[in-house]
């Protein structure tokens, strides 16, 4: 009897061990993930010429803190490690190596800037570490066959520029366009999209292409030069600091022009307000996210959630700064991907889930815009709507336009 009882106990213990090891086997982790933690790396320009974008990283940190306070993701807390690269590609490389090799993060998320992400793309793909939802709209992030570990998030710069071209061909087919662009991959991508969108008419419609360097203290002389061409359309492809300077200068020299401003500098808080609302009237841009200053969203549940988050979790942040909306929305997208990963927190599964988003909406996206990805489509957001600045806010007009551009 005793032997039988012992055998039964041993057998029961064996079953418990077998089931617990089977349960453990269901959990898969790569470096940076465990039963209690998901370590996420990030690189932002908290200093330097693009420091206005630092607010994005600060918003993300606040959002992940909120998620952790609510119990984390599938019981795991997010450990968000964010470093400054001052918008310098060599510094970005240094910080990426630190995050991957010293901090041992699971992935690098929403690092900002086309030059910085270009500098780390080959390294990230060689290491097979996700470079996920990069904070830049360069078209090259949608190239899964060559760079399967890199994925964009926002609409591509070329797609956005094609929408402006479409608008000009319809509303102002005889336009003389003067272009100011940042002399790097970001600026050139927007310029290419504009030319592609104008097609055969690009050569006759674009009267000057003027580039500037981020090291220049002011772009005033470039604006004066562009006005001298007699152009009646100004395509402003600049980051926030220079966009505000350009808006002021256009008004100061009384350049009567249709002013098109790229979405990356459409923030009311960090661009139009500093430039002066009186100087910003009738500027046209494109949007994919809701604008806090637009009264049409005052009763919108998604906007209420965002404002509640800002009041409770990030009161020092400027809710009128488009960067806070971007940070909130892209952080929500990452949380969705990590939820989909379940207990398989391998780098491979992170990319697989990021490439399996179907009609996902962060509620800060404009109505009609959804996030969709697949193994061959690494461009999550690919729709935009035109908008015009009036008073102290943007006013949307026209339909939501899909502007997919392949890798």
N, C-alpha and C positions, 0 to 999 in steps of 0.2 A: 504493500500500500504506500509505504514511504517513498519507495523508488518511483512508483507511478506518479506520485504527487510532485516529486522533484523534477521528473521528466516533463510533467505538464507545465511546471513553473518555468523550466528552461525553455520549453517550446514557446510559451507565452512571451518570455523575454526576447527570444529570437524574432518573434513576429513584430514586437514593438521596435526592436533595433532595425529590422528590415524596412518597416514602414517609415521610421524616422529618417533612415538613410535614403529611402526613395524620395521622401519629402525634400531632404537636403539636395538631392540630385536635381529636383525640379528648379532649384535656384541656381542661376548661372551669373557669375560676376566676372568682370574684367577689372583691371586696375582702376581705382576711383569709386568703386561701388561695394557695398557690404549690406548686411542685414539692417544697419542703422543709418547709413549715410550714402549720399550721391554727391560726389565732389565735381563741381563744374567750374571751368576756367573761363576768363573773360579778359579782353584787352580793350581799353578805351583811351581816348585822348583827353585825360583830365586836365592836361596843360597843353600849351602850344597853340598853333593857328586854328585848330578845329575844336578847341576846348568847350565851345558851346554844346557840343554833343555829349559831354561827360554826364549830363543829366540823365541820359539813357541808362547808363550803368548804375547810377544811384537809384533810379526808379526800379530797375530789375532787382537790385539788392533788397529794396523795401518790399517788393512783391514776394520774393522768396522767403523773406522773414515772416510775412503773413501766412504763407503756405505752411511753413514750419510750425507756427503757433497753432495752426489748425490740425496738426498731426502729421504733416509732411505728405509724401507721395508713397502710397502703399506702405505706410509706417516708417518710411525713411526720410531723414531730414536732408535738406539741400545745404551743402557747404559751398558757398559762392566765393570764389577767389578772383578778384578783379585787380588788374594792374594797369598803370599808366604807360602809354608809349609815346605821348606827346605828338601823335600823328607822324611819327618817324619810322619808316620801314625797318632800318637796322635795329631800332629799339623793340619793334614788334617781334622780330625774329628772336631776340634775346628773351623777351617775356614769354613767347610761345614755348621755347626750350625749357624755361624755368617751370612753366605750368605742367608740361608733359613729363619732364625728366626728374624734377625735384618735388613739385607738389603732387605729381602723379594723379592728375585729374582724369575723369572718365572721358570728357570731351571739352572742346573749347566752343563757347556759345556766343553768337552775336558780337564778335569782335568788329570794331568799327574802322571803316575806311578802305577804299579800293587799293591804294598803294600798300598799306599794311597787310591786308589779306592776300594780295598778290605775292608779297614777300614771304609769307609763311605757307602758301598753298602746297607747294611741292613737298615741303617738310612734313606737313600734316598728313598728306596722302601716302608718303613713304612710311610713316610711322603707323598708318592705319588708325588714326585718331580722328573722330568726327570734328569737322570745322563747320559747325551747324548754325544755320540761319544767320549768316554773316550780315553785318549792318552796312551794306552797300548794294546798289542796284546794278552793278556791272553785269553784263549779259553772260560773261564767262563762268559765273557760278552755276549756271545750268548746263553742265557738261558731264553727266554721270558716267559716260563711257571712258573718258580720260581722267576725270577726278571724282571717283565714286565716294570720297569722304568729305566733299565740300558741297554745301547747299546754301542757296540764297534764301531770302524771305520776301523782301519788298518787291514791288514791280521793277522790272529792269529799266535802266536809264534809256536804252534804245527804244523800248516799248513806249515810254512816256514821251520821248521826243517825236516819235512817229505820230502820236496823237496831236501834238502841237502843229506838226506839218500838215496833217489832215485838216485841222481847223483853219490854217492859213490858206491852203489851196481852195477852200470853200468860201471863206469870208474875205480874204484879201489876196486874190491870185496874182495881183501885180506888185506885191510887197517887195521892198528892198530891205533885206535882213542883215543887221550887224550882229555878230556873235562874239560874246566874251566867254572864254572857257578856261578852266583850271588846267594847267599843262601837265596832266597825268592821265592814267587810264580812265579815271572817273570822268574828267572833262571830255576826253576824246570819244568815250562811249556815247555820251549825250549828242555830241556833234555828228557822229556817224548815223545815229538814229534819225536826226533831223534831215541829213542829206538823203538817207534811204527813203524817208517818208516823202520828201519833195521830188524824188526821182529825177527825171530828165530836167526839171525846172530848177534844181538846186544850183547849178552853175550860174544861171542868170539872176536868181532871187537873192542868193547870199552875196552881199557886196564886200564884206570884210569878216575875216576870222582872226580875232585877237586873243592871244593867250597871256596868262599871268602866272607867276610863281607864288606858292604859299608863303615864301620868305619875304615877299614885298610888303612893306608896311601899309601901303595904300594903293588902290587901283584907279584913283582919280584921273591920271593922265591917259589911261586906256579908254575911259569913258569919253573924254574930250576928243580923242582920236577917232573913236567910232562915230561920234556925232558928225564929225567933219565929212563923212561919206555921204551925208544926206539921206541915210537910212530912215525908214518910217516904222520899222519893227526892230526891237532890241531883244535878242535871246540871251538871257542872263543865266549862264551855267557856272554858278559860284557857290561856295559853302557860306554859312551864316555871316561870319564877320565881314566878308567881302560883298555879300549880297546887300547888307545894310548900307555899306559905303556906296555901292552902285546906285541904290535907290535914292539916296540923298543927293548924289552928284548929278544924276539925270535931272532932278528937279532944280537943283542949283543953277545949272547951265541952260535951263528952260528948253530941254530937248523934248519936243512934242513927238511922242513915239508910243506905239503899242508895245507894252513891256511884258514879255513872257518870262516867268521866273520858275526855275526848276523846283520840283517838290521838296527836295532836300533842304531848301531854304525858305519854305512856305510857313514857317512857324511864326505865329502872331507875337508870341512872347519874346523870342530870341532874335527876330529879324525885323518884322514890320513895326513893332512898337519902338525899338531903338532907332529905326530909320525915320520914324515920324509917320503917324497915320495920315497926316495931310500930304505926305510925299508918296504914299503907297496906293492912292486911289486908282481903281480900274486895272491894276496889275492882274494878269491872268496866270493861273497855275493849274495843277491837277492834283486830285486827292484820292486816297483810298481809305482814309480813316476819318472818323467824325472829329469835328472841330469844337472844342469846348466853348468858344465864343459865339457859336451859331445857336440862336434861341430855338431853332426847330427841334433841338434834342433835349430841351429842358425837362420833358416828361418821359424821355426814353429810358427804359430800365437799364440798358447797358451803360449809358452815360451816368446814371445815378450811382451805379456800382463803382464806376471809375472815380467819381467825385467823393464818394464815401471812402474809398481806398486812400485817395490823396489826403483827405482830412484826418483820417485815423493813423495811417502808416507812413505818410510822407508829407507832413504839413509844411515843411520848409521848401518843398518843391513847387515850381511854378506850373499850375495846371493849364495855363495858357501856352506853355511851351510845348510845341509839337513833339519834342523829345520824350516827354513824360507819357504821352499817349502811345508812342512807338514802343517804349520800354515795357509798358504795361501789356500791350497786345502781343508782343513777341515772347514775353515771359509766359503768358497764358498758353501760347502755342507750344513752347517747350514742355510745360507741365502736362499738356495733353499727350505729347509724344512719350514722356516718361511714364505716364499712367498706362498707356498702351503697351509699354515694355513689360509690365507686370513684374515677375521675379526673374526675367531674363535681361539682366542689365549688362549685356556684353556690348561692346562698341558696334559690332556688326548688327545687332538687333536694334540699337538706337537708330542707325541709318535706315534699317528696314522699315521701322515704324514711322520715321520722318518721311519716308517715301510712300507711306500708306495712309495719308490724310485724305478723307473724303468729305467734301462739303462741310469742313470744319469752319466754325465762325467764332472768333473772339468778337464780342459784341461792340467793340470799338471800330470794326470795319463798317464802311458805308453799306446801307441796305442793298442787297443784290450782289454783293461781293463775297465770295467764299474761297477758302483755301483748299486746293486740291494738288496732290502730288502723286507720282508713280515712279516706278523703277527707271523710266525714261524721261520723266519730267520733274526736274529739281527747281522749278519756279513756283513757289507756293501761292503768291499773290500776283495776278496778271491782269487785273482790271482797274480802271481809273475813271474819274469823272472830272470834267473841267470845272473851274471855279474862278470867280472874279472878286477882287477885294473892294468892298464898299463900306464906308464909315469906319468901323473898327473890327470888321469881321469879313470872312470869306462867304460868298454866296454861290452855291453850286448851280450849274446850269447844264442843259443837255442830258444825254443818257449816259449810263455806265457803259464804258467802252472797253472791250477786250482787245488787248494788244500783245498777244504772245509773240515772242521772238525766240527762235531756237538757239541752242548752245553753239 
